[in-house]
Amino acid sequence: MQENDSPIQQAKLLKEHVRKKLVSPIDDNNFSSKLNFIDSVQRLGVSYHFEHEIDSALCRIYEISTKDNNIIAHNDDLYHTALLFRLLRQHGYRISPSVFFKFEDKTGKFKESLVDDIEGMLSLYEAAQLRCHGEYVLEEAHNFILEQLTKFITTQLNCSLSTRVQHCLRQSLHKGLPRLETTYFMSFYKEYPSHDQKLLTLAKIDFNELQELHLKEVSNITKWWAKDLDVSSNLPFTRDRIIECYFWALGVYFEPQYSRWITTKLAALGTIIDDIYDAYGTIEELELFTNAIDRWDICCLADLPKYMQVCYKAILDVYEEIEQEMRKQGKVYCIKYVKKEMKRLVEAHMAEARWCHSNHIPTLEEYMQVRITSAGYPILITSSFLGMEDTTEEILLWATNKPVIIAACTLMFRIADDISGDEDRQHVVSSIQCYMKEHKISRKCAIKELLKLVENAWKDINDACLAPTQVPMKFLMHESLMYARVNFDLIGEGFARQSSLTEALGRLVAWRQKETARRSGNKFRLATRVVCQAVFGAELEREEDFYTTLDGVCEIVARTDGFWKISLFSIVAMIIFSRVWTIRWWPVVGEASRYSWQQRLITVLIKGCRIIRRPTDGLEVENGGLEC
């Protein structure tokens, strides 16, 4: 590979290198290194290039390392035993966790000697996240390791391993978004003794190429929202969440072969519908809109108020656009399934509106039957199937019949969202209120019990992803599991709350003021300005107001390693994606451009990842991109 080769030429050669390592013969001498390499390929975000090779390698590993779904590895290497278990389960193999009994003592407790093997405990902690119902050895492993790792980070604050432990406890690999995990894993992959520099270079090239695609998609979708629909003028009461909607689609599948616009547009329309039913429309107007959706006829426009006409017309137009796309693919039958889910969505919102109008607090069961649909999960999952070329009618039929895995995902989302925003939502009942009334307990106790339901939902999801499955594994992984991860990432940590955001911003401000004094490097500053100029254009009158702020944020992140780097970007991401849209942190940015500040910030976030560098990496920043 020559230095003057184009990124495309470099990527082609690097892919061949990775492919050869994946298909090389497996024996006792390279068994562990093969597991490490497969794990690295997946965590660096390039496994979609090598799906067949990885499947074949894991099939061979399964054949030589298991018998009757029991791992028969003969050594006591906790790290690789747990890694083997996790990789096989991630790919649908119903592996028994009985192999971990050998790490317990005679009393049935995990051996205290394991506390010295931090890498092994991290590996087992990640493996335990894939536990199903009744797997008590994994429950015990999770609780034991959680306690030990928590102790570790309180006594080893300054070591690099402590940074990884903190990240693992805050966001496990199984419950996190692979795309965000990739940016984190890149930051310390070179520290691995067995790291492959060519694999890392491929991952960086691929990451940059995909970012260009995602930025174009963001541009197109925001134009539809801001110009075609002109939401700020036609529907000023609705929340501006178009970038959050795109993030949901991107979280489900980032790969270039999949289409994200269908899911994004339907999610955005779902936001408008949610605001109409929850906060704006009268009960009489909502009845009219519900009937109009049920009839699905352009003639219904005349019966609706003006603001509802805008929404109704947008729904019909988007569905016509979807139908045209499906017709090109010879799958026009798909449209009836997403229409069915839209009607279910509106009917569920209407049921909630009637509850609110009559001050009715339903039972938890009654609440879940309605709110699981009104949350929008069923329509989002069904619509995202349309972005995958090999979707069949059988798969859509399966999805619309509410299988266990989809029910678990929607229940998890509903409870997490209620816990996150219960005290701020006075216009509609929550699962917490239902549980409190039904069981006559306090809010704290109700939340504790509801979180148990969330934990059980994860076990339902894990079990549904193991063979034999009702639909091909890729549809389970790309849809239901990935939606659960998006939900867990955005809502599960509580960052959607105003108080959490304010506190996080306070830390960010204080650190920025401290670090800004140490600025240096005109080349990096110029690169940051190029990114800002590309994002904001020439429309802002007071450029220095936002250059100063963005230079500070980007430079701090670029000069920071490990946990803090990811934390800063997580703070910015959660601000953007949260439901709290009234924060006035950068008022100049909010007032001076045709798009909302959240939209531009996410572009900075996506583009900004390209200018993150570690001084030890030997990477040069040029026009906002990483040179490998």
C-alpha positions in Angstrom: 0.0 0.0 0.0 1.5 3.3 -1.1 1.2 6.6 0.8 -0.3 8.4 -2.3 -3.0 5.8 -2.8 -6.5 7.2 -2.6 -8.7 6.2 0.5 -10.7 3.9 -1.7 -7.6 2.1 -3.0 -6.2 1.9 0.6 -9.5 0.5 1.9 -9.6 -2.2 -0.8 -6.1 -3.4 0.1 -6.8 -3.2 3.8 -10.0 -5.2 3.5 -8.1 -8.0 1.8 -5.7 -8.1 4.7 -8.5 -8.3 7.2 -10.3 -10.9 5.1 -7.3 -13.1 4.9 -6.9 -13.1 8.7 -10.5 -14.0 9.2 -10.5 -16.9 6.9 -7.1 -18.3 8.0 -7.3 -21.8 9.6 -8.2 -22.1 13.3 -6.3 -24.3 15.7 -5.3 -24.4 19.3 -2.3 -22.1 18.6 -4.3 -19.2 17.2 -7.7 -19.8 18.9 -7.5 -16.9 21.3 -6.0 -14.5 18.8 -8.8 -15.3 16.4 -11.4 -14.4 19.0 -9.6 -11.2 19.8 -9.4 -10.2 16.1 -13.1 -10.9 15.4 -14.1 -8.9 18.5 -11.9 -6.0 17.3 -13.3 -6.1 13.8 -16.8 -5.8 15.3 -16.0 -3.1 17.8 -14.2 -1.0 15.2 -17.4 -0.9 13.1 -16.2 -2.6 10.0 -17.7 -6.1 10.5 -20.5 -5.4 7.9 -17.8 -5.8 5.2 -17.0 -9.3 6.4 -20.3 -10.8 7.6 -19.8 -14.1 5.7 -16.2 -14.5 6.9 -17.1 -13.8 10.5 -20.1 -16.2 10.4 -17.9 -19.0 8.9 -15.1 -18.4 11.5 -17.6 -18.5 14.4 -19.2 -21.6 13.0 -15.8 -23.3 13.0 -15.1 -22.0 16.5 -18.4 -23.3 17.7 -17.7 -26.8 16.2 -14.3 -27.2 17.9 -15.0 -25.5 21.2 -18.5 -26.8 22.2 -20.4 -30.0 22.7 -24.2 -30.0 23.0 -24.0 -26.2 23.4 -21.6 -26.4 26.3 -18.2 -24.8 26.0 -15.5 -27.5 26.5 -12.5 -25.1 26.7 -9.9 -26.8 28.8 -8.2 -23.8 30.4 -9.1 -21.4 33.2 -8.6 -18.2 31.1 -11.6 -16.1 32.3 -11.1 -13.4 29.6 -11.2 -15.7 26.6 -13.8 -18.0 28.0 -16.2 -15.0 28.5 -15.2 -13.6 25.2 -16.0 -16.9 23.4 -19.4 -17.1 25.2 -20.3 -13.5 24.3 -19.3 -13.7 20.6 -21.2 -17.0 20.1 -24.3 -15.6 21.8 -24.1 -12.4 19.9 -24.4 -14.5 16.7 -27.4 -16.5 17.9 -25.7 -19.6 19.3 -27.7 -20.9 22.4 -24.6 -21.5 24.5 -25.0 -22.7 28.1 -23.4 -20.5 30.8 -22.5 -23.6 32.8 -18.8 -23.1 31.8 -18.6 -20.3 34.4 -19.3 -22.7 37.3 -15.6 -23.5 37.2 -14.8 -20.0 38.4 -16.9 -20.4 41.5 -15.7 -21.8 44.9 -17.3 -24.6 46.9 -19.9 -22.3 48.4 -21.2 -21.2 44.9 -19.6 -17.8 45.1 -17.2 -16.5 42.5 -13.6 -16.9 43.6 -12.0 -13.9 45.3 -8.8 -14.5 43.2 -10.7 -13.2 40.2 -10.4 -9.6 41.6 -6.8 -9.5 40.4 -7.9 -10.2 36.8 -9.5 -6.9 35.8 -9.4 -7.7 32.1 -11.1 -11.1 32.8 -13.8 -9.5 34.9 -14.5 -6.8 32.2 -14.9 -9.6 29.7 -17.3 -11.6 32.0 -19.2 -8.4 32.8 -19.9 -7.9 29.1 -20.8 -11.5 28.7 -23.3 -11.4 31.6 -25.2 -8.7 29.7 -26.5 -11.4 27.4 -28.1 -13.4 30.2 -31.6 -14.9 29.8 -34.3 -15.9 32.3 -33.1 -18.5 34.8 -29.4 -18.1 34.2 -28.5 -17.5 37.8 -24.7 -18.0 37.3 -24.7 -15.0 35.1 -26.8 -13.0 37.5 -24.3 -13.9 40.2 -21.4 -13.0 37.9 -23.0 -9.6 37.1 -23.5 -8.7 40.7 -20.1 -9.9 41.9 -18.2 -8.1 39.1 -20.2 -4.9 39.5 -19.2 -4.8 43.1 -15.6 -5.5 42.4 -15.2 -3.1 39.5 -16.9 -0.3 41.4 -14.3 -0.8 44.2 -11.5 -0.8 41.6 -12.3 2.6 40.1 -12.5 4.2 43.5 -8.9 3.1 44.3 -7.3 3.3 40.9 -8.4 6.6 39.6 -5.5 7.5 37.4 -4.7 4.3 35.5 -5.8 3.8 31.9 -7.6 0.6 32.8 -9.7 2.5 35.3 -11.0 4.6 32.4 -12.1 1.6 30.5 -13.8 0.2 33.6 -15.7 3.4 34.2 -16.9 3.4 30.6 -17.9 -0.3 30.8 -20.0 0.3 33.9 -21.6 3.4 32.5 -22.4 1.8 29.1 -21.9 -1.9 28.5 -21.1 -3.0 25.0 -24.3 -5.1 24.6 -26.5 -2.2 25.6 -24.6 0.6 23.8 -24.8 1.8 20.3 -22.1 0.2 18.1 -21.5 3.5 16.2 -20.7 5.4 19.4 -18.8 2.4 20.8 -16.6 2.5 17.7 -15.4 6.1 18.4 -14.6 5.0 22.0 -12.8 1.8 21.0 -10.6 3.5 18.5 -9.2 5.8 21.2 -7.5 2.9 23.1 -7.3 0.0 20.6 -3.6 0.7 20.0 -2.9 0.0 23.6 -3.8 -3.7 23.0 -0.6 -5.8 22.6 -2.3 -7.7 19.8 -3.7 -4.6 17.9 -3.6 -4.7 14.1 -2.6 -1.3 12.7 -4.0 -2.1 9.3 -7.4 -2.9 10.8 -7.3 0.4 12.7 -6.5 2.3 9.5 -9.3 0.6 7.7 -11.7 1.5 10.5 -10.7 5.2 10.3 -11.1 5.4 6.6 -14.4 3.6 6.7 -15.6 5.9 9.5 -14.8 9.0 7.6 -16.5 7.8 4.4 -19.7 6.9 6.3 -19.7 10.3 8.0 -19.8 12.0 4.6 -22.8 9.9 3.6 -24.6 10.6 6.9 -23.9 14.3 6.6 -25.6 14.3 3.1 -28.6 12.5 4.6 -28.8 15.0 7.4 -28.7 17.8 4.9 -31.5 16.3 2.8 -33.8 15.5 5.7 -33.4 18.9 7.4 -34.3 20.6 4.1 -37.5 18.5 3.9 -38.4 19.5 7.5 -37.4 23.2 7.4 -38.2 24.1 3.8 -40.8 21.7 2.4 -42.9 21.4 5.5 -41.8 24.7 7.0 -42.6 23.4 10.4 -41.5 26.5 12.3 -44.1 28.6 10.5 -46.9 26.0 9.8 -46.6 24.1 13.1 -44.9 26.4 15.6 -46.1 24.4 18.6 -44.3 21.2 17.7 -40.9 20.3 19.0 -37.9 20.5 16.6 -36.7 16.9 16.8 -35.8 16.1 13.2 -32.1 15.4 14.0 -33.1 13.2 16.9 -35.3 11.3 14.5 -32.4 10.8 12.1 -30.3 9.6 15.0 -32.8 6.9 15.8 -32.6 5.6 12.3 -28.9 5.9 12.2 -28.7 4.0 15.5 -30.6 1.1 14.0 -28.4 0.8 10.9 -25.5 3.0 9.9 -24.3 0.8 7.0 -24.4 2.5 3.6 -26.6 -0.2 2.0 -29.6 0.7 4.2 -32.0 3.5 3.7 -32.8 5.8 6.7 -35.1 8.4 5.2 -38.3 6.4 5.6 -37.8 5.8 9.3 -36.6 9.4 9.9 -39.6 11.0 8.2 -42.2 8.8 9.9 -40.5 9.4 13.2 -40.7 13.2 12.6 -44.3 12.9 11.7 -44.9 10.9 14.8 -43.4 13.8 16.8 -45.9 16.2 15.3 -48.8 13.8 16.0 -47.6 13.4 19.6 -47.6 17.1 20.1 -51.0 17.6 18.5 -52.6 15.0 20.8 -50.6 15.6 24.0 -50.5 19.4 24.1 -52.3 21.3 21.4 -55.5 19.9 19.9 -58.9 20.0 21.6 -60.7 16.7 22.2 -63.2 17.6 19.3 -60.4 18.3 16.9 -58.6 15.1 17.9 -61.7 13.1 17.1 -61.8 14.7 13.6 -58.1 13.9 13.0 -58.5 10.3 14.2 -61.4 9.7 11.8 -59.5 11.3 9.0 -56.5 9.0 9.4 -58.9 6.0 9.6 -60.5 7.1 6.3 -57.1 7.9 4.6 -58.6 10.2 2.0 -57.4 13.6 0.8 -61.0 14.8 0.8 -60.9 14.8 4.6 -58.7 17.9 4.5 -61.7 20.2 4.4 -63.0 18.9 7.7 -59.8 19.6 9.6 -58.4 22.8 11.3 -55.6 24.5 9.3 -52.8 23.2 11.5 -54.1 19.6 11.2 -54.4 20.0 7.4 -50.6 20.6 7.3 -49.9 17.5 9.3 -52.5 15.3 7.4 -51.2 16.4 4.0 -47.6 15.7 5.1 -48.6 12.2 6.1 -50.3 11.4 2.8 -47.4 12.9 0.9 -44.7 10.9 2.7 -46.7 7.7 2.3 -47.1 8.4 -1.4 -43.3 8.8 -1.5 -42.8 5.5 0.3 -45.2 3.7 -2.0 -43.3 5.0 -5.1 -40.0 3.7 -3.6 -41.5 0.3 -2.8 -43.1 0.1 -6.2 -39.6 0.5 -7.7 -38.4 -2.4 -5.6 -41.4 -4.6 -6.5 -42.6 -4.6 -2.9 -45.8 -2.4 -3.1 -47.4 -4.7 -0.5 -45.2 -3.1 2.2 -47.3 0.1 2.3 -50.3 -1.5 3.8 -48.3 -2.5 6.9 -46.9 0.9 7.6 -50.4 2.4 7.0 -51.8 -0.1 9.5 -49.2 1.0 12.1 -50.0 4.7 11.5 -53.7 4.1 12.2 -52.8 2.2 15.3 -50.6 5.0 16.5 -53.3 7.6 16.1 -55.9 5.5 17.7 -53.6 5.0 20.7 -53.0 8.7 21.0 -56.8 9.2 20.9 -57.3 6.8 23.8 -54.8 8.7 25.8 -56.5 12.0 25.0 -59.8 10.6 26.3 -58.0 9.5 29.5 -56.7 13.0 30.0 -60.0 14.6 29.2 -61.8 12.4 31.8 -59.0 12.4 34.4 -58.9 8.6 34.1 -55.9 6.7 35.5 -55.9 3.2 34.0 -54.4 0.0 35.3 -50.8 -0.7 34.4 -51.9 -3.4 31.9 -54.4 -1.2 30.3 -51.9 1.6 30.2 -49.2 -0.5 28.5 -51.5 -1.8 25.9 -52.1 1.7 24.7 -48.8 3.5 25.5 -46.7 0.8 23.9 -48.3 1.7 20.6 -48.5 5.5 21.1 -44.7 5.5 21.9 -44.2 5.0 18.2 -42.0 1.9 18.5 -44.1 -0.4 16.4 -44.3 2.0 13.4 -40.6 2.8 13.6 -39.6 -0.9 13.7 -41.9 -1.7 10.8 -40.8 1.3 8.7 -37.1 0.5 9.3 -37.7 -2.9 7.7 -38.6 -1.1 4.5 -35.1 0.3 4.4 -33.6 -3.2 4.0 -33.8 -4.6 0.5 -34.3 -8.2 1.5 -37.4 -7.6 3.6 -40.3 -9.9 2.8 -44.0 -9.7 3.5 -43.6 -12.6 6.0 -41.2 -10.4 8.0 -43.6 -7.5 8.0 -46.5 -9.7 9.0 -44.3 -11.0 11.9 -43.4 -7.5 13.0 -47.0 -6.1 13.0 -48.3 -9.1 15.1 -46.3 -7.8 18.1 -43.8 -10.6 18.8 -42.2 -10.9 22.2 -39.0 -9.1 21.2 -40.8 -6.0 19.9 -43.2 -6.0 22.9 -40.1 -6.1 25.2 -38.5 -3.2 23.4 -41.6 -1.0 23.5 -42.2 -1.8 27.1 -38.6 -0.9 27.9 -38.9 2.4 26.0 -42.2 3.3 27.6 -41.0 2.7 31.2 -37.6 4.4 30.7 -39.3 7.4 29.1 -41.8 7.7 31.9 -39.1 7.5 34.6 -37.0 10.1 32.8 -39.8 12.6 32.3 -42.6 11.7 34.7 -42.4 14.8 36.9 -42.3 17.1 33.8 -45.3 15.7 32.1 -48.5 16.9 33.6 -50.8 16.4 30.6 -50.8 12.7 30.4 -50.7 9.8 32.8 -47.5 7.7 33.2 -46.7 4.1 34.1 -45.4 5.3 37.5 -48.8 6.9 38.4 -50.6 3.7 37.2 -48.4 1.5 39.3 -48.6 3.7 42.4 -52.4 3.8 42.2 -52.9 0.1 41.5 -50.5 -1.1 44.2 -50.9 1.8 46.6 -47.1 2.4 47.0 -44.8 5.3 46.8 -43.2 6.7 43.7 -39.8 5.4 44.7 -41.1 1.9 45.2 -43.0 2.0 41.9 -39.9 3.0 40.0 -38.0 0.2 41.6 -40.6 -2.4 40.5 -40.8 -1.0 37.0 -37.1 -1.2 36.6 -37.4 -4.9 37.3 -39.7 -5.1 34.3 -37.0 -3.4 32.2 -34.4 -5.9 33.3 -36.8 -8.7 32.4 -37.4 -7.1 29.0 -33.7 -7.2 28.3 -33.8 -11.0 29.1 -36.7 -11.4 26.7 -34.7 -9.6 24.0 -31.6 -11.7 24.6 -33.6 -15.0 24.5 -35.4 -14.0 21.3 -32.1 -13.4 19.5 -30.9 -17.0 20.1 -31.5 -19.8 17.7 -34.0 -21.0 16.5 -35.4 -17.6 15.6 -38.7 -16.7 13.9 -37.0 -14.4 11.4 -33.4 -14.1 10.1 -31.0 -12.9 12.7 -30.1 -9.7 10.9 -33.7 -8.4 11.3 -33.6 -9.1 15.0 -30.3 -7.5 15.4 -30.8 -4.5 13.2 -34.3 -3.7 14.3 -35.5 -4.8 17.7 -32.1 -5.1 19.5 -30.8 -1.9 18.0 -33.9 0.1 18.9 -33.5 -1.1 22.4 -29.9 0.1 22.4 -30.9 3.5 21.0 -33.6 3.8 23.8 -31.1 2.7 26.5 -28.5 5.2 25.2 -30.7 8.2 25.0 -33.1 7.7 27.9 -31.8 5.0 30.2 -29.1 7.1 31.8 -31.4 9.9 32.8 -29.7 12.6 30.6 -33.1 13.7 29.3 -33.7 15.5 32.5 -33.2 19.3 32.7 -31.3 19.1 36.0 -28.8 16.5 34.6 -28.2 18.6 31.5 -27.6 21.8 33.6 -25.2 20.0 35.9 -23.3 18.5 33.0 -23.1 21.8 31.2 -21.8 23.4 34.3 -18.9 20.9 34.4 -18.3 21.5 30.7 -18.1 25.2 31.1 -15.7 25.0 34.1 -13.4 22.7 32.3 -13.5 24.7 29.1 -12.4 27.8 30.9 -9.5 25.9 32.5 -8.4 24.3 29.3 -8.8 27.3 26.9 -5.8 28.9 28.6 -3.6 26.1 27.2 -4.7 26.5 23.6 -2.0 26.1 20.9 -1.7 25.0 17.3 -2.9 27.2 14.5 -3.5 24.2 12.2 -6.0 22.6 14.6 -7.8 25.9 15.1 -8.0 26.4 11.3 -9.4 22.9 10.9 -12.0 23.7 13.5 -13.0 26.9 11.7 -13.3 25.0 8.5 -15.8 22.6 10.1 -17.7 25.5 11.7 -17.8 27.4 8.4 -19.1 24.3 6.6 -21.7 23.8 9.2 -22.9 27.3 9.8 -22.2 28.9 6.4 -21.9 32.6 6.1 -25.3 33.5 7.6 -24.1 34.3 11.1 -23.3 37.9 11.7 -21.1 37.5 14.8 -18.8 34.6 13.9 -16.5 35.0 16.8 -19.3 34.3 19.3 -19.6 30.8 18.1 -16.1 30.2 16.9 -14.8 30.8 20.4 -17.3 28.4 21.9 -16.9 25.6 19.3 -13.1 26.0 19.2 -13.1 25.5 23.0 -15.3 22.4 23.0 -13.7 20.8 20.0 -10.1 21.5 21.1 -10.8 20.2 24.6 -12.2 17.0 23.2 -9.4 16.7 20.7 -6.8 17.0 23.5 -8.5 14.7 25.9 -8.2 10.9 26.1 -10.4 8.1 27.2 -13.4 8.6 29.5 -13.5 12.4 29.4 -13.4 12.6 25.6 -16.4 10.3 25.4 -18.1 12.1 28.3 -17.9 15.5 26.6 -19.4 14.2 23.4 -22.0 12.3 25.3 -23.0 15.5 27.0 -23.4 17.3 23.7 -25.2 14.4 22.2 -27.7 14.1 25.0 -28.4 17.8 24.9 -29.1 17.5 21.2 -31.2 14.3 21.4 -33.0 15.0 24.7 -36.6 16.2 24.9 -35.5 19.4 26.6 -35.3 21.9 23.8 -35.5 25.2 25.7 -31.9 25.5 26.9 -30.3 28.8 25.9 -26.7 27.8 26.1 -25.6 29.5 22.8 -28.2 32.1 22.1 -26.4 33.6 19.2 -26.3 30.3 17.4 -30.0 29.8 18.2 -31.1 33.2 16.9 -28.9 33.7 13.8 -29.5 30.7 11.5 -32.4 29.3 9.5 -32.0 25.9 11.3 -32.4 25.2 15.0 -29.2 25.1 17.0 -29.8 21.4 17.8 -29.6 20.6 14.1 -26.3 22.4 13.6 -24.8 21.0 16.8 -25.4 17.4 15.7 -23.7 18.2 12.4 -20.8 19.5 14.5 -21.0 16.3 16.5 -20.9 14.1 13.4 -18.3 16.2 11.7 -16.5 16.9 14.9 -15.7 13.2 15.4 -13.5 13.6 12.4 -11.3 16.1 14.1 -10.8 14.2 17.3 -7.2 13.1 17.5 -4.8 11.8 20.1 -1.3 13.3 20.0 0.2 9.8 20.3 -1.7 8.6 17.2 0.4 10.6 14.8 -2.7 11.8 13.0 -2.9 15.2 11.2 -6.0 17.2 11.1 -6.9 18.6 7.6 -10.2 20.2 6.7 -12.0 18.4 9.6 -10.8 14.9 8.5 -8.5 12.3 9.9 -5.5 11.2 7.8 -4.4 7.7 8.7 
